[in-house]
């Protein structure tokens, strides 16, 4: 009777092969197990030759070919049986949620799991769940207690409802990880709440430095999803376009590439270390600067950053932005910016990342020279085809989506009925849309 029989926790190998990396990863991702080298599948002991060489190869796999490094979970020893030497590799269940072979990364080919006596590739959903949980358990923002215990999430529920999600009042706080282990609201909850003490400053300067500030607007103190909407609307309004009608088709040149700026803003929001402070957006005469705190997430290299490999600092926050359709798992954001502006627009330090988007010189020159004639029209995309009242309403909604029709009427200098007609007109032109109910919702400028 053979003393060794392959099982869910025992793998027999006649000799060393490079596939041992796959088998080690499978045990790490399962309940652990043992690999015996020098034993045939039928349990016959044949021993190992060139023992020192095999041990070196095993050590190399453990230290350099598996991510995260599993050295603390693995040990090996020489065993002597029937006058022959075999190598036993003992693998504990991994302390991390998921392991992979580095050359394949966190893909199905790289992430395997032990099922019975074989190694099976994990599905993309299994990998996603484990990979996100890897970060969730380490997210300090989920552990850090909110400054206030009196938080409400009306806007968050509206956003989820309009995306077709049904959130149960009794469970949504748990499902979205809004409370820490002590049952207290955490920093994530504070960021997503209707009212909080977290500012978000948009500063506009007159020149090329911070010597003279022309405007300081605060879009914070509320749900981060609404904050993002306000910032996006503001930057759309700032994105001046000059149109050359002397050519066919007409040539439009914008102050900056809005898709790139939008990706930079999303990246700053999702990857910012909110335990330090909020991101900052500064607009100068010749550029836009988006600064986020915390540097690169732990374990990420600059090469991985530029390649668009996703290692979110705030995985739960990213998941919420994913649910809202605001960002993607594809990691195309940074490569999109690099393709348009180059790697040099990023300044990466240990405690911050600054993205500097340069403005189009042609547009700056037109603004400076005020060279706007019959053939070249200077306009802001938001204001094309709108009457005076509609333009003013759009500007005020960009500044404050929560403004009431009564307040708008007073600021614009028209009747409340005129404002209501303007809302209807702007909706028909697909310039604005309503988020939430008539009584409790907000108007959002959509383009």
N, C-alpha and C positions, 0 to 999 in steps of 0.2 A: 504494500500500500504506500503510495506517494505521500510524503509528509508535507509537500507544498502543493496547494491547489489555488488557481487564480480565483479571485473574488472581487467584490466591490472595493475592498481595501487592500488587495494584494495583486501586484503586477509582476509576472515572471519574464525575464529577458535572458535569452541564451547568451547574447553578447551586447556590448555597448553599441548604440546607434544614436544619431542626433534626434530621433523622435522622442527621446527621453524628456526633452524640454516640454513637449506637448503633454506627456503623462504626468510630469510634475505639476504643471499648471492645472490639469484636470483634478488632481488630488487637492490642491490648494483651494480650488473653487468648490470642492465637495466637502466630505467629512474627514479628509486626510487619508493616509494609507502608507504602504511600504512597497518599494521597488527592490526586487532581488535580481542582481546581475550575475550570470553564471549558472542559471537554472532554466532548463527547457520548459516549454509550455506544458509538457506532460509531467513536470515535476522532477525530471532527472537532473541531477547535479553534475555539471561539467567543469565548473570552476572558471576563473578569470585569469588570462595571461596579461602581461604588461600592466600590472595593477597600478603602478604609479602614474602611467600615462592616462589610464581611464579615470583615476581620481582627479587628475588635473582638468580633464575635459568636463567632468561633472561640476567641479568647482567653478569653472568658467561659465557654465550655463546658469548656475545659481546666482552668481554675482553680476553677470552682465547681459543675460539674455531674457530675463523675466522682469516684468514691471507690475506692481511695485517690488522693490527688492525683498526677496523672501528668506534671507539668510537666517533670521531668527526662528523661522518655522521649520527649518530642515537641518538634519544632522545625518552623518553616515558612519558606518563602521565595517570592519572586515570580520567575516564569520568563517569558521573552519568546520567543514562537514564532509565526512567520508574521505578525508585526506585532501580535500580540495578547498581553495579559497573562493568565497563569494563576497560580493559587495552588497550591503544592505543600505538603502536610502530611506530614512524615516521622515515622513512629511506630515506635519500637523495641519489641521484645518486652518486656512489663512485667517489672519486677524483683520485683513482688509476685505471689503465686500467683493472685489473682483480682481483677478490677475490675468495677465496675457503674455504671450510671446512678443517681445519688443518688435521683431521684424514684421509682424502682422498687425500690431496695435490692437486697439479695442474693437476688433471686428470678429465675425463668426470664425474665421480661420485662426485668429489669435486667441480667442477665449473658448476654452473647452471645459467640459465637466465630466466626471466619472459616473457612468450609468451601467450597473452590472459589471462586466469585465471589459468594457470598451470605453473609449474616449469619444464623446459626442460634442459637436460644435454647438455653442449656445445660440439661440435665436437673437435677432436684433432687439426684440422687445425685452428679453431676459438681460441682455447686456445693458440696455438703456436704464432699466430699473435698478440694477446693481450699481452701475456707474454713477447715476444721480445720487443714490443712497450713500455712496462713498463720500461725496461732497457734503450731503445734507448733515451727516453725523458730525462733520467737522466745521460746519458753518457757525461761526461765532454769533452772527446776527440772529440765529434761531435761539441762542442761549442767553443773549444779552437782554435784560429786562427793559421793557419800554418805559419811557419817562412818565407815562400816564396810564392809569388802569381803566380810565373811562373812554374807551374807543368805540367808534361805530364804523360800519362798513357798507353804508347804503350805496355809494358810488361803485364800489367793487362788485357788489351783487348785481348792479345794473349792467356793468360791463360783461359779466359772465352770462347773465340772462340773455343779453343781445347776441351773444355768440352761440346760443343754443344749449348752454350748460344749465342744469338744474341743481342749485345749491340748497341743501337742507339746512335750515337755521341751526339745528342742534349739532350738526357734524361738520359744517364747512370750515370752522376755525381749526378743527383737528386735521381735516383733509388738506388744508393749505398751510399747515405747520405754523399757525399764528400764535401758538403758546409754547412756552418752554416746559421743561420737565416738571417744574414746580406749579404748572398750571397758570402762570402769569403771561400776559401779553408780552411778546418779544419785539425786537427792533424791526423785524419784517412786518409785523402787524402795524407798528407805528407808521411805517412807510406807506402802507396800503390803506390807512384809515382816512375817514372823511376830513378830519381836522387833526393836525399835529404841530409840533414846534420845529419842523425841519424846513429851513429856507431853501430856495433854489434861485440863485442870482444870475441874471443876464445883464452884463455890464457893457456899455457902448462908450468907446473913447474917441475923441476928436482926431487924434493923430496916430502915429505909429508906436506910441508908448503909453504908459498909464499916467502921464503928467496931467492930462485934462480929460475928465470924465464928462460925457454929455448926457448920459442916461443910466439909471440903475433901476431895473425892474425885477421884482421878486415874484416868481411863479410857483413858489412852494407853499408850505403849510397845509397841504392836502394830499389826497391819494396820488401816488407817484405816476399812475397811469394817466390821470388828468394833467399832472404837471408835464408829462411828456407831450401830451396833446397841445398844451399851451405853448411850450417851447417850439414844437414843430411848426405850429401856425405862425409864430413870431418870425422864425427863420425863413418860412415861405414868403412872408411879407417883406423881409429884408433882401430877398434874392432878386435884385433889380435886373431887368432884361433890356438890352438894346436890340432893336430890330432894324436890319438893313433891307429896305424895300427896293433897292436898285437892282437886286438880283432875283431870279426866279429859280427855285422857290425862295421865299423870303428867308433870310438868315437871322436866327435868333441867338444871341450870346448872353448867357447869364453870368451874374457876378461870381457864382460858385456852383459846383456840381452838387445839386441838392441830395441826390442819392448817397453820395459819399458823406456829406455832412450828417445826414440822417443815421447812417451806419455808425459814425463816430459818436453821435449822441447816445444811441442805443447801447453801444459798447461801454461808454462811460457810466451809464446808469446801471447796467447789469453787472459789470465787473468792478465797480467802485467799492472800496472798503468803507462802508457806511459807519463803521465804528470810529473812524477818524473824523470825517466831515463829508459834506455833500460835494459833488462835482461842481466845477465852475466853467462858465462860458463867457468869453471876452471877445468883443468885436472891435477891431481896429480899422483904420482907414484902408489897410491893404491885406487884412487877413482875419481869420476867425480862429480862436484858440479854444480847444475843449480839453480840460484837465480833469483827470480822475485820480483818486488817491489809492495807495497800496502797492503800486508797481505791478509786476507780473504775478499771477497766481502761483502759489507754491509748486515747485517742480516743473514749471513751464520755462522753456528756453526762448530766446529771441527768434530763433529759426522756426520753432513751432508757432509762435505768435504770428509771424509773417506768413506762414503757410496756412493760417486759418484753422489750426487745430484747436478744438474747443475744450478748455479746462476751466469751467466757470468758477469764480470765487463764490458766487451766490447762486447755487444751482436751483434753489427753490424759487428765487426771484426770476431766474431765467425761464423756468417752467411756466410761470404765470405769464410772462411776456410771450412765450410760445403759444400758450392757450389763447391769447388775445390776437394771435397772428401778426404780432409786431416784429418778431425776430424768428430766425430759423436755426436748426441744428447743423446746417450745412457748413457753417463757419466761413461763408463767402464775404462777410463784411470787411475784414481787414484786407484780404486780397483785392477787393473792389477799390478800396482807397489807394492801395499801393499801385495798382495798375494805372490809375488816373494821375496820381500825384507823386508816386515814388516813396520808398522807405524813409527818405530823409524828412518827411513831414511828421514822423514820430520821434519824440524824445522819451526814451525809456530809462527811468531811474529806479532805484530800489524802493522809493516811497511814493512815486507818482508816474503817470504816463501823460504826456502832453501831445495832442494831435493839432498841428497847425495847418489849416487849409488856406492856401494863398488865393487872393481874388484875381479875377481876370483883368489884366492891365488895360485891355481895350475898353472895358466897362468903366474902370476907374477913371481913365482919361476922359471919357465922354461926360462923366459926372463932374470932374474937376473943371473941364473946359466949358461945360454947359453947352456943348456943341450938338444941339438937338434941332435939326432942321426938318424940311419936308420929307426927306428920304430916310432919315434915321429917327425913329421915335423912341423916347425913353419912357418906360412904363414899368409898373410893378404888376406882376402876374395876377395878383388878387383883384386888381381894379379894372381889368379889361372888360368893357361892355357894361359897366355899372353906372347908375346915376349917382348924384352927389349924396343922397341920403343912404343909399346902399353901401357906398364906399365908407361913409362914416360909421355905419352900423358894423361893418366888417372889422374896421380898425378897433372899435370898442370891444367887440367880441373876442378879438385876438388878445387884447389886454386882460379881459375879465369874462370868461365864458359863463359865469354865474350871474352876470348883470341882468336885472329885470327889465321888462318892456317899459315900465314906468320910469326907471332910471335912464334908459336909453332915450325916451321921449324928451326928458328934461335936458340931457346933454346935447342931443342933436338939435333941439329946438323945434320939434314937431309934436303932433298929437300922438297919443297912445295908439289910436286906430291906424295912423300912418305907419307906425312901427310894426304893427301886426300885418299890414299889407306888405311891408318890406320883407318881413320874415317869410311870408308865402312866396314872394317873388324870388328871394334868394334860394329857397328850397327848390323851386322849379328850375332854377339855373344850376342846381346841384353845387351851390357854394357853401351851404351849411346843412347840418342835420341835427336832429334832436336826440340827445342821450338821456333816456329816462322819461318819466311822466311829465305832463304839462305843469304840474304843481311842484315836483321835486327835481326835475331834470336840468340839464344844461344844454346850451347851444354850442356846437363844435364846428369851427370853420374847417371844411374838408379840402379846400384847395384855394 
